[in-house]
């Protein structure tokens, strides 16, 4: 089963999107901000990351930049 990390600060969007993905047979890991998203990406190594751009704590561009630094 493919793992998707969903990083979204809006509770309703995060819950609804996760439910739709789970109904499509994906294992969904959720995070409510970019900082937690990075921690969960390191812990779970997802196959795909879906990330909001405008979030508190760390925005989507910050998440991308941090994960690129870890990979390179």
C-alpha positions in Angstrom: 0.0 0.0 0.0 1.4 3.4 -1.0 1.9 6.0 1.8 0.9 9.6 1.3 1.9 12.4 3.7 -0.7 15.1 3.7 0.4 18.5 5.2 -2.5 20.9 5.6 -3.3 23.4 8.3 -7.0 23.6 7.7 -8.6 20.8 9.8 -11.7 20.3 7.5 -9.6 20.1 4.3 -7.0 17.8 5.9 -9.7 15.4 7.3 -11.8 15.3 4.1 -8.8 14.8 1.8 -7.3 12.1 4.0 -10.7 10.3 4.0 -10.9 10.4 0.2 -7.3 9.1 -0.2 -8.0 6.3 2.3 -11.1 5.3 0.4 -8.8 5.0 -2.6 -6.6 2.5 -0.7 -3.7 4.8 0.3 -2.2 4.8 3.8 -2.4 8.5 4.8 -0.2 10.2 7.3 -1.4 13.7 8.2 0.4 16.8 9.7 -1.1 20.1 10.7 1.9 22.3 9.8 5.2 22.2 7.9 7.4 21.5 10.9 5.4 18.4 12.0 5.2 17.4 8.3 9.0 17.3 8.0 9.2 15.2 11.2 6.7 12.7 9.8 8.3 12.6 6.4 11.6 11.6 8.1 9.8 9.0 10.3 7.6 7.4 7.7 9.4 8.0 4.3 6.1 8.5 2.3 5.8 7.7 -1.4 4.1 11.1 -2.0 3.8 14.3 -0.1 0.8 16.6 -0.7 1.6 19.9 1.0 -0.3 23.2 1.4 1.7 26.3 0.6 0.4 28.9 3.0 0.7 27.5 6.6 1.8 28.7 10.0 5.1 27.7 11.6 6.7 26.6 8.3 5.1 27.1 4.9 5.1 24.7 1.9 8.2 26.3 0.3 10.1 25.8 3.6 9.0 22.2 3.7 10.3 21.6 0.2 13.6 23.4 0.9 14.2 21.5 4.1 13.4 18.1 2.5 15.6 18.9 -0.5 18.5 19.7 1.8 18.1 16.3 3.6 18.1 14.4 0.3 21.0 16.1 -1.3 
